[in-house]
């Protein structure tokens, strides 16, 4: 029995041979995905100017990577469990190279959004596999520490993306930010090939391909429907996407209840330490990524930061995540996942309240940096228990399901929260600018076409200001005020999501001793199931 209450088996040692090299290899592979995920945000203003993009197009470029990853992660996690996690990891890293090149040299913003989705698919092969391998190769307290390092360093590296991207944008064109991970991908490929074990407790069960396809349609339909919800004239498209998502969701549940080898074991997913942790993590990581998406545009559009300054501004978040995560692992062991999650949620709530109240048109950097400190502390505390609870609630043969769900926390959470916050930013910006035009003495001189350009996005308003220099100051001032109006809408919904997540954890996640007892019960049940071949292993308690 491990200190955290998760039992070990003789077949699963505390750590693999050459453990430090294996873990370093997995963290470098995860770094490729994390950097690719974060480099786009700081480049969004430059991309908007290059293509005269709408805010909706920028939202899709920002969310495309998370969309590709989130839509594929469950399916590909199961493929790795069955056909070889190392093989899938290597294929994913290799595919990231052409995806980055396509993004860097995309001729239109539509192609760029598609390249980001392709990059997300490559990450869907590699990124979830890193956590699945940690789950399969480590056990007990060693697993908790490895997950903490994986989470902290992965999150910290992802936050370096804006800094590196900002430095590149100062000297090169917008596409240079998508080339930054190419050297790291080569290093990751070599390290994974040399040090990652070829096989680790993989399953002999066939893959539920139908369930995988339905999971892709469900997540893709949901995220795209959110993004197009406020686009004028796209009501039929949104309705169609909603229908696809609902039908795929119903079909997915039906399939998982009847498939002899379900892609997603709903019995395991119904465990309290699993589903509550999954929902909590979705909100934690989604809030972090949504805030980065909005704030990078705020720093450049409203405060006038250059790309390097905007990228560097977020460094306190990365530093605090790396510093706090090891302490989070210790707190999970001593106080349990519930207390650790709630600690993280308290800091995240404070961060969003601070952004809502104190981020304005003339905010100084200490006001900006303090919010990032709060987000880093909150994410550092909450990230480890969210992932730890998922991996501790499943048998090792279902490691792909746990790692896929852990990645869904980050990627579905990021895709949904970025989409929702982006939609609210778009709607709030357009509403405020329309009101400003209506209140202007020159409102009758503004044509419908010009008004459409002004309300499309901040970058588009900047283009109009250049075309009409006599009104440039008024246009830029109105665009800044409108952006602040929109980001207030975005931060408000983020604050509400964090409050709901904290309430869910407070009332539904078990205290430390109850959590450990549940984990012991799940282990016994899974051991019986593995021995008898009967799912669930016999009678189930109220939490199992």
Helices and strands as residue ranges (DSSP letters): H 19-51, H 55-83, H 85-104, H 109-137, H 140-171, G 174-179, H 182-195, H 209-228, H 235-258, H 266-269, H 272-301, H 307-313, H 315-335, H 337-358, H 365-392, G 396-398, H 399-439, G 443-445, H 448-456, H 458-467, G 469-471, H 472-508, H 512-532
